[in-house]
């Protein structure tokens, strides 16, 4: 709006506040023939000689450096020792086990510390899968009389049965169904044999013979998830490329794999 020689605001509409009317009236008394044009974003002064002055009004807030809070320096957190169990071995970086199971740690330590030992079980005679399976079942039944002293032989027999299940699954399972009618008992034996073979094929039979704690019962009692996702991966990292094939292992492989 243009304010020149303003002396009063008769019939002032409601949208002109009282404070604005007072300020405009007070300003009019000091204009001295100067024209002022005011808008929400600028103000312009015009002198009778033609000179003018224009000033834009910024709507952005003025933020000075004093308004910016100084950053608070947070000291880095001190490294905390891991609370999980550690698996360490020669040439192996420390790893944490995701489960607080001391027994599992002991089994892994047992494999790590085991030195290859002589194989004391007589070789299994080469034959077809069914006769081999029957032979292993007979030998395994003998070890049940004294399972503590026969721990290593049980591991060896379970390893050989697991090897048959790996390379001749159809014939081997058919033979097991014939000799073990109870499905639950047969399933537990198959599970145990497969687990021992998976471990033995990684570390070798001589190292299984060097263990002090590992047993078919200890491997069987691990949950499926723990065995697959924790135990086997740690065995792979603990003893990379240490599997030792014996002459007996080779006799069990199909001709094309020897």
C-alpha positions as CSV (number, residue, x, y, z in Angstrom):
1,X,0.0,0.0,0.0
2,X,1.1,3.6,-0.6
3,X,1.1,5.9,2.4
4,X,1.2,9.7,1.5
5,X,-0.2,12.6,3.6
6,X,-2.2,10.1,5.6
7,X,-4.0,11.9,8.5
8,X,-6.7,9.4,9.5
9,X,-8.3,6.1,8.7
10,X,-12.0,6.7,8.7
11,X,-14.3,3.7,8.3
12,X,-11.3,1.3,8.8
13,X,-12.1,-2.2,7.7
14,X,-11.7,-5.1,10.2
15,X,-8.7,-6.5,8.4
16,X,-6.6,-3.4,9.3
17,X,-5.6,-3.9,12.9
18,X,-5.5,-1.1,15.4
19,X,-1.7,-1.4,15.8
20,X,-1.2,-1.2,12.0
21,X,-3.5,1.9,11.8
22,X,-1.6,3.6,14.6
23,X,1.8,2.9,13.0
24,X,0.7,4.1,9.6
25,X,-0.7,7.3,11.1
26,X,2.5,8.0,13.0
27,X,4.6,7.3,9.9
28,X,2.5,9.7,7.8
29,X,3.5,12.6,10.0
30,X,7.2,12.1,9.2
31,X,7.0,11.3,5.5
32,X,8.2,14.7,4.2
33,X,6.7,14.0,0.7
34,X,8.5,10.6,0.7
35,X,6.4,7.8,-0.8
36,X,6.8,4.4,0.9
37,X,5.6,1.2,-0.8
38,X,5.4,-1.8,1.6
39,X,4.7,-5.4,0.6
40,X,5.1,-8.7,2.6
41,X,8.4,-9.3,0.9
42,X,9.9,-5.8,0.4
43,X,9.8,-2.1,1.2
44,X,10.5,0.8,-1.3
45,X,11.2,4.4,-0.5
46,X,10.6,7.0,-3.3
47,X,11.9,10.6,-3.0
48,X,10.2,13.5,-4.9
49,X,13.4,14.0,-6.9
50,X,13.0,10.5,-8.4
51,X,15.6,8.7,-6.3
52,X,14.4,5.4,-4.7
53,X,15.6,2.8,-2.4
54,X,14.4,-0.9,-2.4
55,X,15.0,-3.5,0.2
56,X,13.9,-7.1,0.0
57,X,12.8,-8.9,3.2
58,X,13.9,-12.5,3.4
59,X,11.5,-15.0,4.9
60,X,14.3,-17.4,5.9
61,X,15.3,-17.4,9.5
62,X,18.7,-15.9,10.3
63,X,20.8,-18.7,11.9
64,X,24.2,-17.7,13.2
65,X,27.0,-19.9,14.3
66,X,26.1,-19.2,17.8
67,X,22.7,-20.9,17.3
68,X,24.4,-24.2,16.1
69,X,25.1,-26.5,19.1
70,X,28.7,-27.8,19.3
71,X,29.0,-31.4,18.5
72,X,29.4,-33.6,21.5
73,X,32.4,-35.9,21.2
74,X,31.5,-39.4,22.3
75,X,34.6,-41.5,23.2
76,X,34.7,-44.8,21.3
77,X,33.5,-47.8,23.2
78,X,36.2,-50.0,24.7
79,X,36.3,-53.4,23.0
80,X,34.6,-56.0,25.2
81,X,35.9,-59.6,25.3
82,X,33.5,-62.1,23.7
83,X,31.2,-63.8,26.0
84,X,30.6,-66.8,23.7
85,X,32.8,-69.9,23.6
86,X,35.9,-69.6,21.5
87,X,37.2,-72.2,19.0
88,X,40.9,-71.7,18.4
89,X,43.5,-73.9,16.8
90,X,46.9,-73.8,15.0
91,X,46.5,-71.6,12.0
92,X,42.8,-71.0,12.7
93,X,41.4,-67.6,13.5
94,X,39.3,-67.4,16.6
95,X,35.6,-68.0,16.1
96,X,32.7,-67.7,18.4
97,X,30.1,-70.4,18.8
98,X,26.6,-69.2,18.7
99,X,25.5,-71.6,21.5
100,X,26.8,-71.7,25.1
101,X,27.4,-75.5,25.0
102,X,30.5,-76.6,26.8
103,X,30.1,-80.2,25.6
104,X,30.2,-79.0,22.0
105,X,33.3,-77.0,22.7
106,X,34.9,-80.1,24.3
107,X,34.2,-82.2,21.2
108,X,35.7,-79.6,18.9
109,X,38.8,-79.3,21.2
110,X,39.1,-83.1,21.1
111,X,39.2,-83.2,17.3
112,X,41.6,-80.3,17.3
113,X,44.1,-81.8,19.7
114,X,43.8,-85.4,18.4
115,X,47.0,-86.9,16.8
116,X,46.5,-89.5,14.1
117,X,46.6,-92.9,15.7
118,X,46.9,-96.5,14.2
119,X,43.7,-98.1,13.1
120,X,43.1,-101.2,15.1
121,X,39.9,-102.6,13.6
122,X,40.6,-105.4,11.1
123,X,39.7,-104.4,7.5
124,X,36.3,-105.1,6.3
125,X,36.3,-107.8,3.6
126,X,35.5,-106.4,0.2
127,X,32.1,-107.6,-0.9
128,X,28.8,-106.3,-2.3
129,X,26.9,-103.7,-0.2
130,X,24.4,-106.1,1.4
131,X,27.0,-108.6,2.7
132,X,29.2,-105.7,3.9
133,X,26.3,-104.2,5.8
134,X,25.5,-107.5,7.5
135,X,29.2,-107.9,8.4
136,X,29.2,-104.4,10.0
137,X,26.0,-105.0,11.9
138,X,27.5,-108.2,13.4
139,X,30.7,-106.4,14.4
140,X,28.7,-103.5,15.8
141,X,26.6,-105.9,17.9
142,X,29.8,-107.2,19.6
143,X,30.8,-103.7,20.6
144,X,27.6,-103.2,22.5
145,X,28.8,-105.5,25.2
146,X,31.5,-103.0,26.3
147,X,30.7,-99.7,24.6
148,X,33.2,-97.6,26.6
149,X,36.3,-99.7,25.7
150,X,35.0,-100.2,22.2
151,X,34.4,-96.5,21.5
152,X,36.9,-96.2,18.7
153,X,35.7,-99.4,17.0
154,X,32.2,-98.1,17.2
155,X,33.3,-94.9,15.5
156,X,35.1,-96.9,12.8
157,X,32.2,-99.2,12.2
158,X,29.7,-96.3,12.0
159,X,32.1,-94.5,9.6
160,X,32.1,-97.6,7.3
161,X,28.4,-97.9,7.4
162,X,28.0,-94.2,6.7
163,X,30.3,-94.7,3.7
164,X,28.1,-97.5,2.4
165,X,25.0,-95.2,2.9
166,X,26.8,-92.5,0.9
167,X,27.8,-94.6,-2.1
168,X,25.3,-97.4,-2.1
169,X,22.2,-96.0,-0.3
170,X,19.5,-98.2,-1.9
171,X,21.1,-101.6,-1.2
172,X,22.4,-100.6,2.2
173,X,19.0,-99.3,3.5
174,X,17.3,-102.3,2.1
175,X,19.6,-104.6,4.1
176,X,19.1,-102.5,7.2
177,X,15.3,-102.8,6.8
178,X,15.7,-106.6,6.7
179,X,17.8,-106.8,9.8
180,X,16.3,-104.0,11.9
181,X,12.6,-104.0,11.7
182,X,12.0,-101.1,14.2
183,X,11.9,-97.9,12.1
184,X,13.0,-95.6,15.0
185,X,16.0,-97.8,15.9
186,X,17.0,-98.1,12.2
187,X,16.6,-94.3,11.7
188,X,18.9,-93.6,14.7
189,X,21.6,-95.9,13.4
190,X,21.4,-94.4,9.9
191,X,21.6,-90.9,11.4
192,X,24.6,-91.8,13.6
193,X,26.5,-93.5,10.7
194,X,26.0,-90.6,8.4
195,X,27.2,-88.1,11.0
196,X,30.3,-90.1,11.8
197,X,31.1,-90.5,8.1
198,X,30.7,-86.8,7.5
199,X,33.2,-86.0,10.3
200,X,35.6,-88.9,9.4
201,X,35.7,-87.9,5.8
202,X,36.8,-84.5,6.8
203,X,39.5,-85.4,9.3
204,X,40.4,-89.0,8.4
205,X,40.1,-92.2,10.3
206,X,43.5,-92.0,12.0
207,X,42.5,-88.7,13.6
208,X,39.2,-90.3,14.8
209,X,41.3,-92.9,16.5
210,X,43.3,-90.2,18.2
211,X,40.3,-88.6,19.9
212,X,39.7,-89.1,23.7
213,X,36.1,-88.0,24.0
214,X,34.3,-88.2,20.6
215,X,31.7,-91.0,20.5
216,X,28.8,-92.2,18.4
217,X,26.5,-91.2,21.3
218,X,27.9,-87.6,21.5
219,X,27.4,-87.1,17.8
220,X,23.9,-88.7,17.8
221,X,22.7,-86.5,20.6
222,X,23.5,-83.2,18.8
223,X,20.5,-81.6,17.3
224,X,20.3,-81.6,13.5
225,X,20.6,-77.9,13.3
226,X,23.6,-77.8,15.7
227,X,25.4,-80.5,13.8
228,X,24.8,-79.0,10.3
229,X,25.2,-75.3,11.1
230,X,27.7,-75.2,14.0
231,X,29.6,-78.5,14.4
232,X,30.5,-79.4,10.8
233,X,31.4,-75.8,9.7
234,X,33.7,-75.5,12.7
235,X,35.3,-78.8,11.9
236,X,36.0,-77.5,8.3
237,X,37.7,-74.4,9.7
238,X,39.5,-76.3,12.4
239,X,41.1,-78.9,10.3
240,X,41.1,-77.8,6.6
241,X,42.3,-80.3,4.1
242,X,43.4,-82.9,6.7
243,X,41.3,-85.9,5.6
244,X,43.6,-88.9,5.4
245,X,42.3,-91.8,3.2
246,X,43.3,-95.2,4.3
247,X,43.6,-98.2,2.1
248,X,40.4,-99.5,3.6
249,X,38.6,-96.3,2.6
250,X,39.7,-96.9,-1.0
251,X,38.3,-100.4,-1.1
252,X,34.9,-99.0,-0.2
253,X,34.8,-96.5,-3.0
254,X,33.2,-97.3,-6.4
255,X,35.9,-98.1,-9.0
256,X,35.4,-94.8,-10.8
257,X,36.2,-92.9,-7.6
258,X,39.5,-94.6,-6.7
